[in-house]
Amino acid sequence: MKAKILIAVIFFSGMISAQQTQKKTEEIKTIEEVKLSKKVFVKKSDRFVYDVASSPIAKGTNSFNLLQQTPMLSSTDGKTFKIMGKSSVVFYINGKRTLMDAEAITEMLKNTPSENIQRIEVVTVPGSEFQVEANEGVVNIVMKKSKTNGYNGTLKMNNSQSFYNNPSSGIAFNLRQNKWSFNSNFNMGSYREREKYTLSNGDATFRNDSYGTMDDPNKNYGGSINIDYEINKNQNLGFSYNMRYNKSFGSVLDMTNFENGILSNRTVNQEDAQTRNHNFNLNYEIKTDTLGSKLTSNISYLWFNRDKVSLGETFPLSNIASYSAFKQAVPQIINNYAANIDYIKKFRNESTFAIGTSYNFTNTDSDTRQDDFVGNSFVNNTNLSNHFIYKENIIGAYATYERKFSEKFTGKIGTRLEATISSGDVVGKPDIGFERNYNNLLPYATLNYAINENHNITYSFSSRVRRPGFGQLNPSRTYFTPTNYIQNNPFMQASRNYNQEINYMYKNAFYANVSFNFAENAYGQLPLQGIETKIKRDENGNPEYDEHGNLIKITTKFLRYIRTNYGNNKQLGLTLGMNKAWFGDIWTTNYSANFEYATYKGSVTKDPTSQQIPGDTEELQPYIINVKTLNMFFQTNNMLRLSAKKDWYLGINYWIMPSREMEIGKLHTQQSFDVNIKKIMGNFTFLVELNDVFNQNIDDIRTIQNNGSFNTVRSFQYRREFNVNVTYNFGNQKLKKAREVKSANDAIRSRT
């Protein structure tokens, strides 16, 4: 409670101080006043624009740290971003969606000097031309440009110390010569992750408790090459390739298990996994007039391969348990072929018409095999082994029209039509499969009214489809213990999402956002508890009998996290924020407070993936969702300039997310206090960071049902971290970057 009061005092005292400061600055009309009155953060049409070039915070850091200081954006894990504490982020560069996966994007941002960025645009409700799903928002990074020939680059070295020490390094190189532009980057690092688990589940009649740790060593290699050739002043041809390789050999999950308070057994899961991702894209662009109209076309190919093999063993620690083991191989290969054509027509009255069409074909091949230890050898479990093939065709088309009616009033309308044809089959099991063909018409509209120089208001509406990730459709299991595991579900269906927002901005420093999101046929990962009764069988699959001739049956209580559709959810949100510099840019602040009233309603009464062998039975407890909750999130970012030479900076940041209810249960309070200091020495930048100083960023989810069943998952990820980062910039830092191009399979990549 003290933390919440402190945040409120800081936030609202800042607003009062801002009003007093404004009165004083209005009385001083000097050149210095003109410098300080630059509009660093403004609202334009369908987006918020953060003018990095006019902000003192963008000196001597990297793009990732700069985004952490950007209004409306937040990162609670140091890896991913959210808009207003809820919406996931899709990154664009110069209006073109990035071709990289999430980890590669993070490395790219941490290797890109902030001085290369002109502005950051935050689109809370993307238009029909953006390839996004559900309530995803867009962050468009606009780079600085110059026609100067030459080269530049960045060298970066980082060392991170949490539970383990993890070094990484990277290099980015840009070259421009007349009509040719070339840029590339390569990064590599070692990251060993440590996580401590506490798992509990049961009801009034029994209780399971598990305690243990996971060690996951990772080696990452990533890079990209982009080549752009200017055929003439109106035509460009581009090629890009990017890759990502992750190797995680020797991952170990070690859990000690108790049944009703009695020590039962120890489970050790050993895993080797590697992920390879290759993406090729060919782009052609032609300008059709001097106003900026243009036609672009792309063809793309994506190959994604993840191999995972694991050995799970359970060792008895009492007479109530016995030895068991399984071997599991879960490979997944994804091939995607895509193409798109877009045409943008600009008119002299400052209106714009855009139209485009796209095609995506995706084939996923997942040949899962599980062998169980029966008798004295491993025997294939035909029930849990499957060769799942999923095919998906998406044909899309959109049209948008944007009009500037006056200096104060602008509007934009559009629609997107998507036709999806998909099928899923398990080889050798003709009774398991599906076909789904559906069409979606997704309208979009936004109206922006600049009341006067100090007041701006915007209304936006959008409809989107959220499709399951390809890995979530593969009907495989990931085990914590023999009775506690994640079950993927090929029968998940896409959900429909409707988003509305009203934005208000005052004096380009204070903003308020009211949003309403509705998800129809929503899905998530939900805990299902139940009892499984199986006939004991020998290594040949034959039933075993006791001395009296009765079948021997084994009864087990389990907790299964299944990904499935459950019902609907609604979210009514309010965000209040401020972004302002004080005392001649010595102190820069970025504060925000998010309030959300959410309702989740639905139920799950069966597992569509269950395949019972004759004679075996399974009884599930219904999982009922009926949640009405008020969720909150508070964030304060402060940057202090410590020297007149602008070469020493101190950062003090804090965020808190009080307990919140979700469809999976109650997530307990999380918070993090972070400090950093940086020193700029010519082309070198030295940055020292200490994140989560008080070790309060912990995942703790607890679920309680009306029937008395409960489930607790507590994950401590050692997020207190000490980082030392050294960056060296070389070459011509005003070099124009190669033209960024949009890939035809952008919408598919996020689902891998």
N, C-alpha and C positions, 0 to 999 in steps of 0.2 A: 504494500500500500504506500509506503514511503517513496518507493521508486516512482509510482504513478503520479503522486503529488508533485515530486521534484520535476518530472517531465512537464506537467501542466504549468507549473510556475515559470519554467524556462521558456516554454512556448508562448504563453500569453504575455509575459513581460517583454519578450522580443517584439510582439505586435504593438504594444503600447509605446515602447522606445522608438519603434520605427516611425510612428505618427509624430512624435516629438521631434525626431531628427529631421523629418521631412519639412516641418515648419521652418527650422533653422536654415536648411539648405536653400529654401526658396528665397530667402533674404539675401543670399550671396550669389551674385551673378559674375563669375570669373571663369577663366579658362579651366581652372581646376574643377569647377562645378560641371562643366560640359563633359569632362573626362569621367566623372563619377556617375553621371546620369545616363550612361549607355544602357540600353535595354538588354541585360544579360539573359533574362528569362521571359519569353513572350508567348502569347497564344496566337496562332495563325491558322485560320480555316479549320482543318481536321487534325491539327497536331500542336504540341507544345515544343518550342524551340529554345534550347539552351545554347547561347552564343559563347562557346568556349574561348574564342579569341579575345573576348571582352572580359573574361573572368580571371582574377589573379590565382585561382586555384589550379589552373592548368599549367603551371610552371614546374618543369622538372619531375614529372611523374609518368606513369604509364596509363594506357586507356582504361584498363580494368579499375584502377584506383579512381580515375576520373569519373567513371560511370557510377561508382559507389557514392560520389558526391553529387550526382545529378538529381535534381528534384524529381519526385515521384518514383524513383528507382530504389530498391533495397536488395541486399544480399545477406542472408543469414548463415550461409555455409561457406562463403569465400569462393564459390564455384559457379553458382547460378544467380540470376536476377529475377525479381518480380516487380510488377508495376502496381503501385499503391498496396503492396503487401499481399496481392492475391493473384493477379494475372501473370501467366508465364510469358517469357519474352522470346520473340523471334528477331534475330539480328539481320539488319540490312546495312550495306556499305554503299554510299553514293546511290541510294535507291535500288540497289540490287541485293537480293537475298544471298547471304553467305552460303558457301558450298560445304562447310565443315560441320562435323558433329560437335556435341556440346563441349567435350574436353579440348578439342582442337580450337574451338572458338575462344575458350578461356585462355589457352596458351597464346593465341594470336593477340588477344587484347592486352595481355601482360607483357608482350614483346613489342607493342606499338607505342612509340613515344606520344605523349599527349600533345606536344607541340605540332604534330602533324594533323590535328583535328581542328576543323573550322567551327563545326557546331554539332550538337546532338539533338535529334528530333524524337520525341516520344509520342507515339500514336496509340491512344488508349482504346479506340474503337476503329480498327483498320477498315479501309474501303474494300470494294469488291475486287479491285485489282491485286490485292495482297493475297498470297497463298498461305492462309493461316487456318487454324481450327479452333473450335469452342470459343473461349473468351481470351484467347491469346492476344497480347499487344505487340506492337512493333517498335523497335529502337533502330532508327536510321542514323548511322554515323557518316557525316559528310566531311571528307578530307580536304585539306588545303590543296590548291592547284597552282602550278606555274609552268610556263613553257620552256623553262631552262633545261638544256641538255646536261647530262652528267650522271652521277651515281650518288647514292647514299646508302646507309645501312645502320643497323643496330646490333650490338652484341650485348647479351644479357646473361648474367650468372646469378643464381639464387640458391640459398641454403636455408632449409626449413627444419626446425627442431620442435617436435611435439613428443610423442612417446618414442619415435624413432627419428633418426636424422635422414633427411631426404634432399639430395642435391638435384639441380636441374640447370639447363643452359639452353640458349637459343641464339640464332642469327637470322636477321632479315636483310635482304639486299634488293635494292631498286636501281634500275638502269633505264635511261631514256636517251635515245639518239634519233633525232629527226622524226621519221614516221614510225619507228619501232619503240615499244615500251615493254619492259620486262621486269617482273618482280617475283621474288621467291622467298621462302622462309623454311627453316628447318629447326626443330627443337627436340630435345631428348631429356629424359629425367627418370629418376628412380624414386618411387613412392611406396613405402611400406606402411600399411594402415593397420592400426590396432583398435579393436572395438570390444567393449565389455558388455555382456548381455545378462539380464535378469528376466526370465519368462515364468509366468504363473497363469494357470487356468484351471477351471473346475466348476463345481456347483456345491449345493448343500451336502452332497453325499461323498464327494471325492475332491482331491486337489493334487495337481501336478506342479512341481517347481523345478526349474532348470537354471543353473548358474554356469557361466563360462566365458570364454574369450574367442575372438577371431583374429588371426594374423593373416593379412593379405598382401604379399609383396607384388608390386607392379613395376614393370619397365615400359615406358612410353616413348614412341618415336612418331613424329609427325612432320608433315611438310607440304608445300604446295608450289606450283609453277604457274604463272600467268603470262601469256604472250599476247600482245595486241599490236596489230598492224593497221596503220591509216592508209587505206587504198587511195583515197583522195579526201578532200575537205568534207565530203558528205558521206563517205562510206568507211566502215571499220570492220575488220575481221579479227576475232579473238579465239584463243584456245586456252583452256585451263585444266589442270590436273591437281588433285590433292589426295593425300593418303594419310591413314592413321593406323598404327599398329600398337596393340597392347598385349603384353605377355604377363600372365599371372600364374606362375608355376610354384607349387608348394604352399598354397593357401590351406590353412587348417582352422577348423571350427571345433573347439573342445568344450563339451558341455557335461556337467554332472547333474544327474536327475534324481528327484525325490518323488515318491508316491505317498500321499497322505502323511507327509513329514518323515517318512522312512527312506533312508538311502537305498536307491534302487540300482542304477547303472550309470555308466559313463559312455557317452557317444562321441566319437571322433570322426569327423568328415574331412577327408583330404581331397583337394581339387587342383587340377591343372586346367587352365583356360587361356585361350589366345583369341584376339579379335583383329581382323584385317578389313580395312575399308578403302576402296579405290573408287574415285569418281572422275569421269572425263566429261568435258563440256565444250562444244563448238558453237560460237556465236557470230551472227552477222547483223550489222546495224546500218541503216541508211537514213539520212536526214532528207525529208521531202520538201522543206521550205526553210525560209530564213527566220521563221517565228519559233522554231524548235520542234516542229512536227517530225515524227520519225517512225520507222518500221523496224522491229527487231524480231529475230527468230533464233531458236536454240534447239539443239539436239543433245541429249545427255545419256550417259550410261553409268549405272551405279552397281558395284559388286561388293556385297557385305558377307563376311564369313566369320562365324563364331563357333569355335570348337571347345567343348567342355567335357572332361572326363573326371569322375569322382569315385572314391571308395568310402563308403560309410560303414563303420563298425560300432557295435554296441557291446560293451563288456560288462558282465554281471558283477555287482558289488554286494549282492545279498542273495538269499535263497528265493526271493520273489521275482528274480530276473534270470534271463538266459542269454547266451551269446547269439547275436544275429549280425548279418552283414548284407550289403548289396553293392553292386557295381553299376554305374550309370554313365552313359554317353549321350550328350545332348548337343549334336551339331546343328547349325542352322546356316543355310546359304540363301541369300537374297539377291536376285537379279532384277534390275529395274531399267526399262527403256522408256524414254520420255521425249516429247517434243512440244514446243509452243510457239505461237506467233502473236505479237502484240503490236497494235498501231495506236499512236497518240496523235491527235489532230488539235493544233492550237489555233485560235482565232484572234483577230486584232482587238476584239472587244474583251480580251483577257479571259475568255471561256475556253474550256478544254473538253474534248470528247475522246474517250479511250475505248477500245474494243480489243478483245483477244480470245484465243482458243487454245486449249491444251489437251494432251493425251498422255496417260501414264499406264503402262502395263507392268505389273509386279508379279514375280513368281517366287514363292518361298518354299524351300525344301528342308524339312526338319525330320530326320530319321533318328528318333529317340529309342534307345535300347536300355532296358534295366534287367539285370541278372540278380536273383536273390540266392542267398546261401541256404541250401536245403540239403540235409544230411551232411555230407563231407565235401560238397562241391557247389559251384555256382550254376544255377539253372535259370534259363530265360523266363522272365515273368511276362507272358503274352498279354496279360491284362494291362500292364503299365508300359509295355513297349508299343510303339506305333511309328509308322512312317507317314507323317502328315504333310500334305501338299496343299498350299493355298495359292489361288490365282485371283488377281484383282485388276479390273480395267476401270479407269476413271476418265471420263470425257467431260471436259469443263469448258465453259464459255462465259464471258462477262462483258458488260458495257457500263460505262460511267460517264456522267456529264457534270462538269463543274462550271459555275457561272458566278462572276462578280457583278452583282446588281448595282452596287454603289461602293463608295469608299468605306462604308460601314457594314454592308450586308453582303455575305457570300453564302452560297449553297452548293451542295453536291449530292447527287442521287446516283444509284447504280443497282445492279443486280448480278448475281452469279448463278448459273445453272450447272449442276453437277449430276451426271448420270453414272452410277456405280454398278458394275456387274462383277460379282465375286462368287467363288465356289471353294469349298474345302472338302478334302477326301483323305481317308486313311487307307493306305494301300493294304489290300487283303482283308479289309473289314468293310464290305459294301453297305452294312447297316448303319455305319457312322459317316455322316457327310451332310452337306447342306449346299444350297444355292440361294443367293440373295441378289436381287435386282431392284434398285430403288433410285428415284430421282429426287433432287432437292433444288428448289428455287429459293435463293438466299438474297433477300432485298437488303439495301443499305441506303441510309440518308443522313446528312448532317447539315445543320444551319448554324452559321456563325454571325453574331451581331456585335460590332464594336460600338458600345453606347457612346463613349467618348474616349479621350486619351487614357483615362484611368480605369475604365470598366469594360470588360468583355465577357460575353456569355455565349455558350455553344450547347446545342442539343444534337445527340447522335443516336442512331439506331442501327443494329446489325444482327443478322442471323447467320449462324455457322453450324457445321457438322463436326463432331468429334469422333474419329475412328480409332479403334484399338491399335496399339502398337503390334508389330508383327511378332515380336517375341512373346507377347501376352497371349497370342492365339495358339501358340504351340502347346499341345496338351501334355506338358511335362511337369515334374515336381522338383522343388528345391527344398531340401530337408534341413531343419534345425536339429530335430531329434526324430526318432522313428515315428513318433505320434504327433509331431508339430512341424508342419510343412506348408509351403506355398503351392497351390494348384492352379496352373494356367488353364484357360478356357477358350476353345475354338468357336464356341457358340455365342460369344459376346456380340452385341449389335451396336451400331453407331448410335450416338445420342445427338439430339438436336438442341442447340443453344440459342437463346435470344438475349441480346444485350442492349441496354439503354443507358445513356449518361447525360447529365447536365453539368457543364463546367462553368465556373465563374472565376475570373481573375481580376485582382485589384492592384493597380500601379505596378504591374509586371513583377511583383514580389510576393503577393499573397494569393492563394488560390483555394477554391473549394470545389469538390467533385461529389455529386450524388449519382449513384449507379444502381441499376437493377438488372440482375442476371437470372435467367430461368433455364434450367437444364431438364429436358424431357427424355425419359428413358436413360437416366444417368447410370454410370457404372463406376465401380471402385474395387478395392481389395478388402474383402470382408471376412471376419472370423466365423467359421461354422464349427460347432462342437457336435460330437455324435459318438455312437457306439458301433463298432464293426465286429461282426462275428464271422469267423472263417473256419472251414473244416481243415484240420491239420492233414497235410499231404507229404508223401515221401518224395525222393528226388525224381521219380518218374511221374509225379502228379497224381498218384493213387491215394485215396482216402485212407487214413489210419484209424484203427479201432482199439478200444481198451480191452481188458481181459474179459469183460462181460459182453463183448460184441457191439458196444455202442460207439457211434462216431465220436472221435475226439474233436472238440471245438475249442477255439481260442477266441476270447472276447477282449477287445481293446477299445479304450476310450481315446479319442483323437481330437486334435484341433487343426482344422484345415483352413488356411487363408485362400479363399477362392476369388478370382477376378471375375465379376459378373455384374449384369444390370440389376438394379434393385428398385428404381422408382424415379422420383423427381426431387430436385432441390431448387431453392430460391434464395437469392442473396441480395439484400438491400444494404448498400454501403454509403458511407460518408467519409471523405478525406479532407482534412484541413492541412495546409502546408504553407511554408514560408521559405524563400531563398533570397538572401540579402547580404551585402557586404557593409561593414561598419568601419568608422575611423580611418577613412582613406584606404580601404581595402586591406587593412591590417588583420581584421577578423572577418572571416566569411562563414556564414551559417546556412544550414539546410535542415529545417525541422519539418516533421510531418506527424500527423495523428490519424490513424485509420480506425473507423468504427464500422462493424458489419453485423446486421441482424440476419441470421441464416435459419432456414428451415430445411430439414432433410426428412423425407417421408418415403417409406417403401418397405419391402421385406424380401427375404430369400428363404424359401422353404425346401429347395431341393438342389442337388448338384448335378447339372446336366452332363458332367464328364464321367459320372460313376458308371462302371461296367462290372456288374456282379457275376461271378462264376456261380453256376447253379449250386444251390445249397448254402452259399454265403449270403449274409444279410447285412444291411446298413441302415441305421436309424439316425436321422439328423434332428437336432433341435432347431426350430425356426429362428431366424435372426430378424428381429423386428427393429426398424428404424423409425423413430418418431421424435426428432430433435428440433427444439426451438432454442436458439442461443444468441447471445450478444458477444461477438469477438472483437478484440482490439489489438492494435499494434502501434507502438510509438518509436520514433527514431530521431536522434539528434546527431548531426555531423558538424564539427567545428574545425576550421583550419586557421591557425595563427601564424602570421609572418613575424619571425623573430629578429630579422635584421633589415636595415635600410637598404642593403645591397640586394635584397630579395634572393638570398642564397641559403637561408635557414628557415624551415617550416616545421610547425608542430601540429599534429592532428589528434583530436580527441573525439571519439565517436562512441555512441551508446544506443542500443536498441533493446526493447523489451516487448515480448509477446505474452500477455497474461493467459491463463488457462482458457482453452477454447474447446468447444464440442464440434465433432465431425461425425461423418457417417460410421467411421470405424471405432469411435470412442472419444474419450476426453484426453486431449494433449495438454499436459501440465506446463506451467510457466517456463518460458525460455528467455534468456537475456544474455547480452554480451557487451563488455566494456573493452574497447580497443584504443591503443595509443600508437602513434608512429612519429618518427622524426626523419627529415630528409635534408641532405646537404647537396648543393649544386656546385660543382667545380669544373667550369668550362664545359667540355663535352661529356663529363662524367656526372652521374647522379647516384648518390648513395642513400638508400632507404632502409631504415630499421623499423620493424613492426613487432608489436606484441598484441596478439589477438586473444579474446576471451580471457582476460586477465584473471577473473575470479572463477573460472571453470563452471559457468552457469548455463552453457548452451548444450543441454542434454535432452534427448528424445525420450519422453515418458508418456506412453499411451495406455489408458485403462478403460476397459469396456465392462459394463454391468447391464444384464438383461433383466426384465421383469420376472422371468422364471427362476432367477437366482444364479444363473451361470455368469461367470466372470472371466476376464482375460486381461493380463498385464504384460506389456512389452517395454522394457527399459533398456535403452542403448546409450552407453557412454562412449563417445568417439574421440576423446582426448583432443578437443578442439583448441585448448590453450596452445598457442603456437608462437614461436619466436622466429622471425624471418629476417634475413639479411640479403638485400638485393643490390647489385651493382649493374648499372647500365651505361654503355658507351655508345654515343652517336657519332658516326663518321660520315664524311662526304658532304655534298650540297644538301642541306636540310630543307631547302625550298623546292626541291625537285618535284615535278608533277608525277603523281602515281599513275600506274597503268589503269586503263579503263576497267572498272569493275563490271562484270556481266552477270546476268541472272541465269541460273540453271533451270532447265525444264523439269527436273525432278526435285525441286526444293521441297515441295509439300510431302514427298515420300521420305526424305532423309530423317526428319524428326521422329518418324515411327520405327526406325531401326534401333 
